[in-house]
Amino acid sequence: MLKKIDHIGIAVHDMDAGLKFFQEVFGLKPIKVETLEKISVNIAFLPLGEVLIELLEPTSPGAGRIGQFLEDKGPGFHHIAYRVESIDQALAALKAQGVPVRDETPLPGGDDSRIAFIKPEGTQNVLTELVERAHEIEAK
């Protein structure tokens, strides 16, 4: 079902400061920055080998799940995302196995992907995202 690690999500209070840190300290540069209004988050993808680092910033303080996460826990590791061929098939298989999913149907994700999250209690207390991409992320 899983093809590879797609990205590691890191919640940040300030996207500009997060991007500056990753560029100055690790030499990573974003290949895509965008806003997902539907889920109240600004995202930036920074490539590191075959894995992406995804910085997540709420569109306004406290907005959406990322805003709530930052209020509750502060900045830091948020989730790991795995690439799947078919998110619909992956969700159906997980539900059939009794794995608790947070998103019953896929949502639009960054770079025209389709995403869904699995509840942490079903994945050894790690928030897990499934990602279906029609193509590899390209710099824009």
C-alpha positions as a LaTeX table, in Angstrom:
\begin{tabular}{lrrr}
\hline
Residue & $x$ (\AA) & $y$ (\AA) & $z$ (\AA) \\
\hline
Met1 & 0.00 & 0.00 & 0.00 \\
Leu2 & 2.75 & 2.51 & 0.96 \\
Lys3 & 5.19 & 3.51 & $-1.79$ \\
Lys4 & 7.61 & 5.76 & 0.08 \\
Ile5 & 7.86 & 8.58 & 2.59 \\
Asp6 & 6.44 & 11.63 & 0.84 \\
His7 & 7.17 & 14.29 & 3.43 \\
Ile8 & 7.66 & 15.17 & 7.08 \\
Gly9 & 5.40 & 17.95 & 8.36 \\
Ile10 & 6.73 & 20.58 & 10.75 \\
Ala11 & 4.43 & 23.19 & 12.27 \\
Val12 & 5.84 & 26.73 & 12.48 \\
His13 & 4.47 & 29.99 & 13.88 \\
Asp14 & 6.19 & 32.06 & 11.18 \\
Met15 & 6.80 & 30.73 & 7.67 \\
Asp16 & 9.45 & 33.32 & 6.80 \\
Ala17 & 11.44 & 32.51 & 9.94 \\
Gly18 & 11.06 & 28.78 & 9.30 \\
Leu19 & 12.23 & 29.09 & 5.71 \\
Lys20 & 15.17 & 31.26 & 6.77 \\
Phe21 & 16.24 & 28.71 & 9.38 \\
Phe22 & 16.10 & 25.73 & 7.01 \\
Gln23 & 17.96 & 27.64 & 4.31 \\
Glu24 & 20.68 & 29.12 & 6.52 \\
Val25 & 21.26 & 26.10 & 8.76 \\
Phe26 & 20.65 & 23.18 & 6.40 \\
Gly27 & 20.90 & 24.78 & 2.95 \\
Leu28 & 17.36 & 23.72 & 2.00 \\
Lys29 & 15.37 & 25.94 & $-0.36$ \\
Pro30 & 11.64 & 25.75 & $-0.99$ \\
Ile31 & 10.46 & 24.46 & $-4.34$ \\
Lys32 & 6.84 & 25.34 & $-3.70$ \\
Val33 & 5.01 & 27.67 & $-1.32$ \\
Glu34 & 1.23 & 27.88 & $-1.35$ \\
Thr35 & $-1.87$ & 28.54 & 0.71 \\
Leu36 & $-4.58$ & 25.94 & 1.21 \\
Glu37 & $-7.50$ & 28.17 & 2.17 \\
Lys38 & $-9.89$ & 25.26 & 2.72 \\
Ile39 & $-7.79$ & 23.97 & 5.63 \\
Ser40 & $-6.40$ & 27.38 & 6.76 \\
Val41 & $-2.72$ & 26.61 & 6.23 \\
Asn42 & 0.26 & 28.01 & 4.37 \\
Ile43 & 2.72 & 25.33 & 3.28 \\
Ala44 & 6.22 & 25.20 & 1.87 \\
Phe45 & 7.94 & 22.12 & 0.47 \\
Leu46 & 11.71 & 21.83 & 0.82 \\
Pro47 & 13.36 & 18.84 & $-0.91$ \\
Leu48 & 15.86 & 16.69 & 0.97 \\
Gly49 & 16.86 & 13.74 & $-1.19$ \\
Glu50 & 13.69 & 11.88 & $-2.10$ \\
Val51 & 11.79 & 13.21 & 0.92 \\
Leu52 & 10.21 & 16.60 & 1.32 \\
Ile53 & 10.15 & 18.71 & 4.45 \\
Glu54 & 6.78 & 20.46 & 4.66 \\
Leu55 & 6.56 & 23.59 & 6.78 \\
Leu56 & 3.02 & 24.35 & 7.93 \\
Glu57 & 1.86 & 27.76 & 9.17 \\
Pro58 & $-1.75$ & 28.65 & 10.04 \\
Thr59 & $-3.22$ & 31.36 & 7.81 \\
Ser60 & $-3.98$ & 33.29 & 11.02 \\
Pro61 & $-3.16$ & 32.61 & 14.69 \\
Gly62 & $-5.18$ & 29.66 & 15.96 \\
Ala63 & $-6.71$ & 28.92 & 12.54 \\
Gly64 & $-7.39$ & 25.34 & 11.49 \\
Arg65 & $-5.77$ & 22.20 & 12.81 \\
Ile66 & $-2.25$ & 23.63 & 12.52 \\
Gly67 & $-3.20$ & 26.73 & 14.51 \\
Gln68 & $-4.74$ & 24.53 & 17.19 \\
Phe69 & $-1.68$ & 22.27 & 17.20 \\
Leu70 & 0.62 & 25.27 & 17.71 \\
Glu71 & $-1.55$ & 26.58 & 20.55 \\
Asp72 & $-1.58$ & 23.18 & 22.26 \\
Lys73 & 1.95 & 21.94 & 21.62 \\
Gly74 & 4.02 & 24.72 & 20.06 \\
Pro75 & 6.14 & 24.43 & 16.93 \\
Gly76 & 7.77 & 21.19 & 15.87 \\
Phe77 & 7.14 & 17.77 & 14.38 \\
His78 & 3.53 & 17.47 & 13.24 \\
His79 & 3.19 & 14.39 & 11.00 \\
Ile80 & 4.76 & 11.92 & 8.62 \\
Ala81 & 3.23 & 11.43 & 5.18 \\
Tyr82 & 3.40 & 8.31 & 3.04 \\
Arg83 & 2.83 & 8.22 & $-0.71$ \\
Val84 & 0.15 & 5.83 & $-1.94$ \\
Glu85 & $-0.89$ & 4.88 & $-5.45$ \\
Ser86 & $-4.63$ & 5.15 & $-4.73$ \\
Ile87 & $-5.76$ & 7.00 & $-1.65$ \\
Asp88 & $-9.29$ & 5.66 & $-2.06$ \\
Gln89 & $-8.06$ & 2.05 & $-1.99$ \\
Ala90 & $-5.70$ & 2.79 & 0.91 \\
Leu91 & $-8.49$ & 4.34 & 2.99 \\
Ala92 & $-10.83$ & 1.44 & 2.24 \\
Ala93 & $-8.17$ & $-1.08$ & 3.27 \\
Leu94 & $-7.41$ & 0.77 & 6.50 \\
Lys95 & $-11.09$ & 1.08 & 7.41 \\
Ala96 & $-11.60$ & $-2.65$ & 6.68 \\
Gln97 & $-8.79$ & $-3.37$ & 9.16 \\
Gly98 & $-10.39$ & $-1.15$ & 11.80 \\
Val99 & $-7.70$ & 1.54 & 11.64 \\
Pro100 & $-9.23$ & 4.85 & 12.78 \\
Val101 & $-9.03$ & 7.45 & 10.00 \\
Arg102 & $-9.53$ & 11.16 & 10.64 \\
Asp103 & $-10.56$ & 11.95 & 7.07 \\
Glu104 & $-13.22$ & 9.61 & 5.73 \\
Thr105 & $-12.82$ & 11.05 & 2.24 \\
Pro106 & $-9.68$ & 12.58 & 0.71 \\
Leu107 & $-9.09$ & 16.32 & 0.90 \\
Pro108 & $-7.25$ & 18.54 & $-1.59$ \\
Gly109 & $-3.60$ & 18.86 & $-0.54$ \\
Gly110 & $-0.55$ & 20.77 & $-1.66$ \\
Asp111 & 0.52 & 20.72 & $-5.29$ \\
Asp112 & $-2.84$ & 19.30 & $-6.43$ \\
Ser113 & $-2.46$ & 16.16 & $-4.33$ \\
Arg114 & $-5.19$ & 14.25 & $-2.50$ \\
Ile115 & $-4.62$ & 13.65 & 1.21 \\
Ala116 & $-6.17$ & 11.96 & 4.22 \\
Phe117 & $-4.99$ & 11.59 & 7.80 \\
Ile118 & $-5.02$ & 8.54 & 10.04 \\
Lys119 & $-5.71$ & 9.18 & 13.72 \\
Pro120 & $-2.59$ & 8.87 & 15.90 \\
Glu121 & $-4.18$ & 6.22 & 18.11 \\
Gly122 & $-4.14$ & 3.90 & 15.10 \\
Thr123 & $-0.49$ & 4.48 & 14.19 \\
Gln124 & 1.55 & 4.17 & 17.38 \\
Asn125 & 0.68 & 7.76 & 18.39 \\
Val126 & 2.12 & 9.32 & 15.21 \\
Leu127 & $-0.17$ & 11.52 & 13.15 \\
Thr128 & 0.05 & 9.93 & 9.70 \\
Glu129 & $-0.96$ & 11.33 & 6.35 \\
Leu130 & $-1.57$ & 9.48 & 3.11 \\
Val131 & $-0.75$ & 11.36 & $-0.11$ \\
Glu132 & $-1.75$ & 10.55 & $-3.66$ \\
Arg133 & 0.09 & 12.62 & $-6.26$ \\
Ala134 & $-0.64$ & 12.81 & $-9.96$ \\
His135 & 2.96 & 13.99 & $-10.53$ \\
Glu136 & 6.14 & 14.82 & $-8.67$ \\
Ile137 & 6.29 & 18.28 & $-7.12$ \\
Glu138 & 7.88 & 20.84 & $-9.37$ \\
Ala139 & 9.28 & 24.21 & $-8.41$ \\
Lys140 & 6.84 & 27.05 & $-8.97$ \\
\hline
\end{tabular}
